[in-house]
């Protein structure tokens, strides 16, 4: 397992020294001068060729001044027991003993309440506490099914084998979907994966809620001595799914936050700024094969016309959050240089926008850049940062991907042809 502790604030670099003496090096020892560039001669003399390239691809941020120990598993760079536990579990679950084959993402995409999807996950992981499983865990309990009182209660019998469970399929309108698969496998996990992968999300969601209702009725028998009929189980699951589906047809109300950052409801369509205001879309693009990260800001007025645009790129492989933060910071500096007073900056990174008003601080590069952004915003009371979805940020998104073919720093007083389509789309 790679060491998640990294010496130095530049946490994307994990050195693999060729000699024991290199262990005492700090990041600052490998920087050539005050403008913060790598000392190539020193790096080449100490590290292997592949590691030299990895170090040179690591960005050096002016916002990070001092070396410190950084915990890579946490965005803030600070150690937490929670992420340490997750790291240990990731290593553990990679072993064959705990690995379960299957398209797990399909389970979480079925149209059903979360409690039903969670039950599907528990079934496929073998976590449902049937009587036979409890006995295998040395729990002193009965092993016979509490409904039919004739057969051992395992996963298959609880949901598909018991007479009451099977009869409920008809009343839920799922007999055809379930019956055709009963003879093809005796493994309930494979049965669930097959439904989630082969059927529509609606059908899979109805099956998930039916299985949840069957399990709830089974628990009622044990704990409350309440016996449900197969008719009531099937109809209740169908009614519950229809009610849930009806509620989720209506979009949720927009959430609006005031201050320097705003997360607004209608953020999927680009909107022209108010009179006397400017709109600045920002984005970053990551060209790992070229070892480049590019940054773009595009400023438009209340008519939707481009005032000015800027493209930049740096020879470094940045992480996504770092790149998005640098793009926003560069855009703020760009607005300041041009003496624009009222600007709304739009970014499609929700994590970045939500981090701006947060009082928490971290040791990572991302939080160092965020601190600089917060400071710059405090100097400009009429600068605002707003989250928009990718659909409303396509002008900056497209230009950022084309920026690596331009000079390292370029300013446009007109719109490049590659974004003409998106400009027309935004203004229509």
Buried (B, 14 or more C-beta within 10 A) or exposed (E): EEEBEBBBBBBBBBBEBEEEEBEEBEBEEBBEEEEBEBBEEBBEEBBEEEBBBBBBBBBBBEBBEEBBBBBBBBBBBBBEEEBBEEBEEEEEEEEEEEEEEBEBEBBEEBBBBEEBBBBBEBBBEEEBEBBBBBBEEEEEEBBEBBBBEEBBBBBBBBBBBBEBBBBBBBBBBBBEBBEEBBEEEEEBBBBBBBBBEEBEEEBBBBBBBBBBBBBBBBEBBEEEEEEBEBBBBBBBBBEBBEEBBEEEEEEEEEEEBEEBBBBEEEBEEBBBBEEEBBBBBBBBBBBEEEBBBBBBBBBBBEEBEBBBBBBBBBEBBBBBBBBBBBBBBBBBBBBBEBEBEBBBBBBBBEBBBEBBBEEEBBBBBBBBBBEBBBEBBEEBEEBBBBBBBEBBBBBBBBBBBBBBEBEEEEEBEEBBEEBEEBBEBBEE
